Amino acid sequence: MAEAETKKAASSWLNVAVDYGPLLVFLGVYKWQSPAEPNPVGEVAAIIAGTGAFMVAAVAALLFSKFRLDKVSPMLWFSTALIVGFGSLTIFFGDPTFVQLKPTIIYASFGVVLLAGVAMGRALLKILLEAAFEGLTDEGWLKLSRNWGVFFLVLAVLNEVLRAQMDFEGWLWAKIWVFLPLTFLFTFLQIPMLLKHGLSFEEQDDVLKDEPPTGA
């Protein structure tokens, strides 16, 4: 039992690494390539270099998830496809707007899909998470899908606000210091509802590890 729990915990943290590792690679390469003295040409070159590294890291994360974790979530497929597609446009046009729009499209798409499912009485998050929360009732899954649907739409709006108000580097840092803490906080706040709808007390620690990927 202890060995199984250890493997599950390791798998959960590997999932976090798959979700956020490419973003850290992007930030690291961008900072490394950024010119000492700010200038438009150097800034664009740093963005292009970071975007290229982001694309490679995203594909590597997908392959790692496939062969090491033996699964690739629908959101990871979708996110990787957008990273490659919008990253290619960013590199071709030398415009960071494309890669900055990627999170908005992911958040908005999944928010709309989850809420549409709830409207039809279907908890699509249960499919996305592969029924990770044993014992959770159908009503609990519907409420969780509804809550995540709304949260994803809030993140989509927040990304657009930050994109409009901050420079590119500030926006990148916000992905780490704003979106990531908000996601963990939101996930933690779901625990009382999940416990009320059948999630066993022993499994509540796994809730923070099995939240939907945010498509960073």
Residue frames as qw, qx, qy, qz and C-alpha x, y, z in Angstrom:
[[0.000, 0.885, 0.466, 0.000, 0.00, 0.00, 0.00],
 [0.307, -0.795, 0.098, 0.514, 2.80, 2.41, 0.93],
 [0.413, -0.142, 0.598, 0.673, 4.56, 1.68, -2.37],
 [0.218, 0.614, 0.670, 0.357, 1.35, 2.37, -4.30],
 [0.126, -0.936, -0.263, 0.198, 0.85, 5.68, -2.49],
 [0.402, -0.582, 0.321, 0.630, 4.47, 6.66, -3.20],
 [0.359, 0.159, 0.681, 0.618, 4.05, 5.90, -6.89],
 [0.089, 0.797, 0.576, 0.158, 0.78, 7.86, -7.00],
 [0.240, -0.884, -0.055, 0.397, 2.38, 10.88, -5.33],
 [0.409, -0.345, 0.503, 0.679, 5.36, 10.72, -7.71],
 [0.290, 0.436, 0.708, 0.475, 3.01, 10.49, -10.69],
 [0.029, -0.904, -0.419, 0.084, 1.04, 13.50, -9.44],
 [0.272, -0.790, 0.172, 0.522, 4.15, 15.66, -9.16],
 [0.406, -0.045, 0.660, 0.631, 5.31, 14.48, -12.57],
 [0.209, 0.717, 0.626, 0.225, 1.97, 15.71, -13.91],
 [0.142, -0.934, -0.111, 0.310, 2.69, 19.14, -12.42],
 [0.400, -0.485, 0.474, 0.616, 6.15, 19.09, -14.05],
 [0.376, 0.318, 0.721, 0.488, 4.60, 18.20, -17.42],
 [0.085, 0.868, 0.487, 0.051, 2.10, 21.07, -17.12],
 [0.140, -0.980, 0.009, 0.140, 4.48, 23.81, -15.96],
 [0.710, -0.299, 0.359, 0.527, 7.94, 22.63, -17.07],
 [0.506, 0.479, 0.411, 0.589, 7.68, 24.05, -20.63],
 [0.063, -0.957, -0.181, -0.218, 6.65, 27.44, -19.24],
 [0.568, -0.745, 0.204, 0.284, 9.73, 27.52, -16.98],
 [0.679, 0.045, 0.434, 0.590, 11.89, 26.61, -19.99],
 [0.268, 0.786, 0.356, 0.430, 10.29, 29.49, -21.92],
 [0.290, -0.956, -0.020, -0.035, 10.99, 31.93, -19.11],
 [0.699, -0.503, 0.302, 0.410, 14.56, 30.71, -18.61],
 [0.605, 0.246, 0.437, 0.618, 15.53, 30.93, -22.30],
 [0.114, 0.887, 0.293, 0.339, 13.81, 34.31, -22.68],
 [0.422, -0.895, 0.089, 0.116, 15.72, 35.75, -19.70],
 [0.728, -0.277, 0.385, 0.496, 19.00, 34.25, -20.94],
 [0.495, 0.385, 0.470, 0.622, 18.56, 35.77, -24.40],
 [0.021, -0.951, -0.308, 0.009, 17.21, 39.15, -23.26],
 [0.500, 0.567, -0.136, 0.641, 19.59, 42.03, -24.10],
 [0.459, -0.299, -0.441, 0.711, 21.40, 43.78, -21.26],
 [0.074, 0.284, 0.046, -0.955, 20.24, 47.11, -22.65],
 [0.491, 0.515, 0.650, -0.267, 16.57, 47.09, -23.68],
 [0.165, 0.392, -0.440, -0.791, 16.04, 47.41, -27.43],
 [0.773, 0.261, 0.119, -0.566, 13.21, 46.25, -29.71],
 [0.663, 0.443, -0.577, -0.177, 15.35, 44.00, -31.91],
 [0.155, 0.302, -0.874, 0.347, 16.93, 42.20, -28.96],
 [0.512, 0.010, 0.551, -0.659, 13.56, 41.83, -27.26],
 [0.816, 0.318, -0.124, -0.466, 12.00, 40.20, -30.33],
 [0.527, 0.423, -0.736, 0.034, 15.01, 37.88, -30.67],
 [0.118, -0.210, 0.825, -0.511, 14.64, 36.81, -27.02],
 [0.686, 0.149, 0.325, -0.633, 10.91, 36.17, -27.49],
 [0.768, 0.401, -0.393, -0.306, 11.57, 34.08, -30.61],
 [0.320, 0.371, -0.840, 0.232, 14.26, 32.05, -28.83],
 [0.331, -0.086, 0.712, -0.613, 12.01, 31.50, -25.81],
 [0.763, 0.249, 0.074, -0.592, 9.10, 30.53, -28.03],
 [0.655, 0.401, -0.624, -0.146, 11.19, 27.99, -29.92],
 [0.120, 0.244, -0.873, 0.405, 12.37, 26.43, -26.65],
 [0.537, 0.043, 0.453, -0.710, 8.76, 26.47, -25.39],
 [0.795, 0.298, -0.245, -0.468, 7.60, 24.51, -28.43],
 [0.533, 0.335, -0.772, 0.093, 10.35, 21.90, -28.07],
 [0.082, -0.163, 0.784, -0.593, 9.73, 21.56, -24.32],
 [0.665, 0.093, 0.227, -0.705, 5.97, 21.22, -24.84],
 [0.804, 0.282, -0.443, -0.279, 6.42, 18.38, -27.34],
 [0.350, 0.305, -0.818, 0.338, 8.96, 16.75, -25.01],
 [0.347, -0.108, 0.606, -0.708, 6.48, 17.02, -22.12],
 [0.807, 0.163, -0.044, -0.566, 3.76, 15.37, -24.21],
 [0.717, 0.311, -0.624, -0.024, 6.09, 12.51, -25.17],
 [0.082, 0.278, -0.784, 0.549, 7.19, 12.16, -21.55],
 [0.588, -0.027, 0.385, -0.711, 3.56, 11.97, -20.44],
 [0.835, 0.247, -0.282, -0.404, 2.84, 9.35, -23.09],
 [0.741, 0.276, -0.601, 0.122, 5.78, 7.05, -22.41],
 [0.188, 0.241, -0.712, 0.632, 6.53, 7.70, -18.71],
 [0.388, 0.028, 0.511, -0.767, 3.02, 8.26, -17.33],
 [0.135, 0.187, 0.945, 0.233, 1.33, 6.12, -20.00],
 [0.151, 0.756, 0.632, -0.076, -1.33, 8.75, -20.68],
 [0.174, 0.068, 0.154, 0.970, -1.87, 12.08, -22.39],
 [0.171, 0.566, 0.604, -0.535, -4.81, 14.16, -21.20],
 [0.389, 0.712, 0.507, 0.290, -7.10, 15.77, -23.82],
 [0.080, -0.987, -0.041, 0.133, -6.08, 19.16, -22.49],
 [0.490, -0.563, 0.469, 0.472, -2.39, 18.39, -22.93],
 [0.534, 0.311, 0.632, 0.467, -2.98, 17.36, -26.56],
 [0.172, 0.895, 0.378, 0.163, -4.94, 20.57, -27.15],
 [0.303, -0.906, 0.122, 0.269, -2.42, 22.77, -25.33],
 [0.571, -0.317, 0.537, 0.533, 0.57, 21.29, -27.18],
 [0.462, 0.524, 0.579, 0.420, -1.13, 21.72, -30.54],
 [0.032, 0.975, 0.208, 0.074, -1.81, 25.39, -29.76],
 [0.470, -0.736, 0.284, 0.397, 1.72, 25.94, -28.46],
 [0.563, -0.026, 0.597, 0.571, 3.20, 24.57, -31.69],
 [0.316, 0.690, 0.544, 0.357, 0.68, 26.40, -33.89],
 [0.091, -0.986, -0.130, -0.046, 0.73, 29.79, -32.20],
 [0.574, -0.609, 0.315, 0.448, 4.45, 29.48, -31.45],
 [0.578, 0.210, 0.533, 0.582, 5.11, 29.01, -35.16],
 [0.163, 0.860, 0.360, 0.323, 3.10, 32.17, -35.91],
 [0.396, -0.893, 0.047, 0.211, 5.03, 34.06, -33.22],
 [0.608, -0.338, 0.448, 0.562, 8.36, 33.05, -34.76],
 [0.475, 0.453, 0.552, 0.515, 7.22, 33.71, -38.34],
 [0.057, 0.873, 0.291, 0.386, 5.78, 37.16, -37.66],
 [0.410, 0.174, -0.399, 0.802, 8.05, 38.10, -34.76],
 [0.380, -0.463, -0.024, -0.800, 4.95, 39.03, -32.74],
 [0.058, 0.073, -0.889, 0.449, 4.43, 37.70, -29.16],
 [0.563, -0.011, 0.123, -0.817, 0.69, 38.34, -29.37],
 [0.746, 0.083, -0.554, -0.360, 0.11, 34.89, -30.82],
 [0.514, 0.023, -0.797, 0.317, 1.77, 32.95, -28.01],
 [0.105, -0.029, 0.515, -0.850, 0.08, 35.19, -25.43],
 [0.634, -0.006, -0.145, -0.760, -3.33, 34.40, -26.91],
 [0.511, 0.081, -0.851, -0.089, -2.80, 30.65, -26.49],
 [0.077, -0.126, -0.825, 0.546, -3.80, 30.51, -22.77],
 [0.409, 0.202, 0.181, -0.871, -6.89, 32.61, -23.42],
 [0.631, 0.163, -0.529, -0.543, -8.07, 30.21, -26.13],
 [0.410, 0.009, -0.899, 0.157, -7.40, 27.16, -23.93],
 [0.060, 0.159, 0.666, -0.726, -9.14, 28.60, -20.87],
 [0.490, 0.226, 0.010, -0.842, -12.12, 29.91, -22.83],
 [0.571, 0.141, -0.697, -0.410, -12.52, 26.69, -24.83],
 [0.366, -0.094, -0.894, 0.240, -12.51, 24.40, -21.82],
 [0.163, 0.169, 0.498, -0.835, -14.67, 26.78, -19.80],
 [0.568, 0.189, -0.195, -0.777, -17.33, 26.84, -22.50],
 [0.564, 0.084, -0.792, -0.216, -17.15, 23.07, -23.05],
 [0.194, -0.093, -0.850, 0.481, -17.46, 22.28, -19.33],
 [0.290, 0.233, 0.375, -0.849, -20.38, 24.67, -18.82],
 [0.591, 0.174, -0.437, -0.656, -22.13, 23.39, -21.95],
 [0.448, 0.004, -0.893, 0.033, -21.78, 19.88, -20.55],
 [0.015, 0.174, 0.703, -0.689, -23.27, 20.96, -17.24],
 [0.451, 0.214, -0.003, -0.866, -26.19, 22.59, -19.08],
 [0.684, 0.131, -0.568, -0.438, -26.84, 19.21, -20.72],
 [0.841, -0.416, 0.171, -0.300, -26.50, 17.36, -17.43],
 [0.932, 0.185, -0.179, 0.256, -23.08, 15.86, -18.29],
 [0.469, -0.825, 0.256, 0.182, -20.01, 16.21, -16.06],
 [0.759, 0.603, -0.196, 0.145, -17.32, 16.35, -18.74],
 [0.084, -0.770, 0.572, -0.268, -14.64, 16.95, -16.11],
 [0.832, -0.245, 0.470, -0.164, -15.16, 13.36, -15.02],
 [0.886, 0.430, 0.089, 0.149, -13.93, 12.27, -18.45],
 [0.308, 0.840, -0.327, 0.304, -11.02, 14.72, -18.37],
 [0.282, -0.638, 0.629, -0.344, -9.84, 13.50, -14.97],
 [0.568, 0.120, -0.804, -0.125, -10.69, 9.87, -15.73],
 [0.738, -0.538, -0.297, -0.279, -12.86, 9.60, -12.60],
 [0.419, 0.399, -0.595, 0.558, -9.85, 10.36, -10.36],
 [0.270, -0.300, 0.502, -0.765, -11.99, 11.10, -7.29],
 [0.368, -0.177, -0.907, -0.105, -13.44, 7.76, -6.21],
 [0.163, -0.468, -0.755, 0.430, -16.74, 7.96, -4.39],
 [0.100, 0.257, 0.020, -0.961, -17.69, 11.39, -5.75],
 [0.449, 0.508, 0.692, -0.247, -21.38, 11.44, -6.64],
 [0.392, 0.508, 0.533, 0.551, -22.77, 12.47, -10.02],
 [0.095, -0.958, -0.258, -0.083, -24.02, 15.69, -8.44],
 [0.525, -0.703, 0.198, 0.436, -20.53, 16.33, -7.08],
 [0.554, 0.036, 0.520, 0.649, -19.00, 15.85, -10.53],
 [0.207, 0.768, 0.469, 0.385, -21.54, 18.23, -12.05],
 [0.274, -0.953, -0.080, 0.104, -20.78, 20.90, -9.46],
 [0.590, -0.477, 0.355, 0.545, -17.04, 20.42, -9.91],
 [0.477, 0.347, 0.543, 0.598, -17.42, 20.73, -13.70],
 [0.017, 0.914, 0.347, 0.210, -19.50, 23.89, -13.24],
 [0.434, -0.851, 0.067, 0.288, -16.98, 25.44, -10.85],
 [0.577, -0.255, 0.462, 0.623, -13.99, 24.66, -13.07],
 [0.381, 0.601, 0.534, 0.456, -15.88, 25.91, -16.12],
 [0.101, -0.977, -0.173, -0.067, -16.45, 29.29, -14.46],
 [0.556, -0.682, 0.254, 0.401, -12.87, 29.38, -13.17],
 [0.612, 0.107, 0.502, 0.602, -11.46, 28.73, -16.63],
 [0.225, 0.804, 0.382, 0.397, -13.48, 31.64, -18.03],
 [0.346, -0.929, 0.010, 0.128, -12.18, 33.88, -15.23],
 [0.639, -0.388, 0.399, 0.531, -8.61, 32.85, -16.13],
 [0.504, 0.474, 0.488, 0.532, -9.29, 33.65, -19.79],
 [0.007, -0.953, -0.205, -0.224, -10.42, 37.17, -18.88],
 [0.540, -0.779, 0.176, 0.266, -7.51, 37.60, -16.45],
 [0.692, -0.047, 0.422, 0.583, -5.00, 36.56, -19.12],
 [0.341, 0.690, 0.377, 0.515, -6.38, 39.17, -21.51],
 [0.260, -0.961, -0.075, -0.054, -6.27, 41.88, -18.82],
 [0.634, -0.595, 0.304, 0.388, -2.66, 41.08, -17.90],
 [0.646, 0.243, 0.454, 0.563, -1.66, 40.81, -21.56],
 [0.190, 0.841, 0.292, 0.414, -3.04, 44.29, -22.19],
 [0.342, -0.933, 0.021, -0.106, -1.58, 45.88, -19.04],
 [0.653, -0.600, 0.389, 0.252, 1.88, 44.28, -18.74],
 [0.306, 0.675, -0.600, -0.300, 4.97, 43.95, -20.87],
 [0.819, 0.179, -0.515, -0.181, 5.94, 40.50, -22.15],
 [0.384, 0.232, -0.772, 0.451, 8.27, 39.62, -19.28],
 [0.335, -0.141, 0.489, -0.793, 5.74, 40.77, -16.69],
 [0.815, 0.063, -0.147, -0.557, 3.10, 38.61, -18.35],
 [0.692, 0.222, -0.682, 0.076, 5.45, 35.60, -18.26],
 [0.116, 0.188, -0.733, 0.643, 6.13, 36.06, -14.54],
 [0.571, -0.086, 0.211, -0.789, 2.39, 36.40, -13.92],
 [0.805, 0.077, -0.504, -0.304, 1.92, 32.90, -15.33],
 [0.554, 0.080, -0.732, 0.389, 4.07, 31.63, -12.46],
 [0.145, -0.030, -0.580, 0.801, 3.19, 33.96, -9.59],
 [0.463, 0.059, 0.129, -0.875, -0.48, 34.68, -10.35],
 [0.747, 0.087, -0.413, -0.514, -2.04, 31.82, -12.32],
 [0.558, 0.096, -0.807, 0.167, -0.32, 28.96, -10.51],
 [0.005, -0.016, -0.697, 0.717, -1.18, 30.12, -6.93],
 [0.548, 0.071, 0.047, -0.832, -4.74, 30.97, -8.01],
 [0.710, 0.092, -0.606, -0.347, -5.17, 27.48, -9.44],
 [0.421, 0.004, -0.830, 0.366, -3.95, 25.75, -6.29],
 [0.183, 0.042, 0.476, -0.859, -6.08, 28.03, -4.10],
 [0.646, 0.075, -0.199, -0.733, -9.17, 27.38, -6.20],
 [0.652, 0.057, -0.749, -0.100, -8.53, 23.62, -6.09],
 [0.199, 0.005, -0.766, 0.611, -8.15, 23.73, -2.30],
 [0.372, 0.052, 0.260, -0.889, -11.46, 25.59, -1.96],
 [0.675, 0.032, -0.499, -0.542, -13.25, 22.72, -3.74],
 [0.259, 0.124, -0.921, 0.262, -12.42, 20.23, -0.98],
 [0.326, 0.100, 0.623, -0.704, -15.43, 20.98, 1.31],
 [0.688, 0.296, -0.096, -0.655, -17.85, 20.54, -1.60],
 [0.567, 0.303, -0.749, -0.159, -16.14, 17.33, -2.70],
 [0.054, 0.081, -0.889, 0.447, -16.27, 15.89, 0.81],
 [0.494, 0.181, 0.381, -0.760, -19.95, 16.77, 1.03],
 [0.771, 0.372, -0.145, -0.495, -20.62, 14.84, -2.17],
 [0.996, 0.018, 0.006, -0.093, -18.93, 11.57, -1.38],
 [0.543, 0.592, -0.505, 0.316, -15.16, 12.06, -1.61],
 [0.819, -0.428, -0.330, 0.196, -13.58, 10.11, 1.23],
 [0.320, -0.933, 0.153, 0.061, -11.53, 12.02, 3.79],
 [0.748, -0.327, 0.419, 0.398, -8.45, 9.88, 3.04],
 [0.612, 0.406, 0.446, 0.512, -8.47, 11.06, -0.59],
 [0.060, 0.972, 0.200, -0.105, -8.69, 14.79, 0.01],
 [0.393, -0.659, 0.379, 0.518, -4.90, 15.25, -0.22],
 [0.505, 0.122, 0.683, 0.514, -5.05, 13.88, -3.77],
 [0.287, 0.853, 0.431, -0.064, -7.44, 16.62, -4.83],
 [0.070, -0.901, 0.215, 0.370, -4.61, 19.17, -4.97],
 [0.359, -0.380, 0.730, 0.441, -2.55, 16.77, -7.08],
 [0.350, 0.300, 0.838, 0.291, -5.28, 15.77, -9.54],
 [0.264, 0.712, 0.231, -0.609, -6.67, 19.16, -10.52],
 [0.710, 0.632, 0.283, 0.127, -7.24, 19.71, -14.25],
 [0.578, -0.079, 0.190, 0.789, -4.14, 20.90, -16.06],
 [0.091, 0.821, 0.242, -0.509, -4.26, 24.60, -16.77],
 [0.663, 0.609, 0.299, 0.316, -2.59, 24.62, -20.09],
 [0.331, -0.801, 0.095, 0.490, 0.21, 26.93, -19.07]]
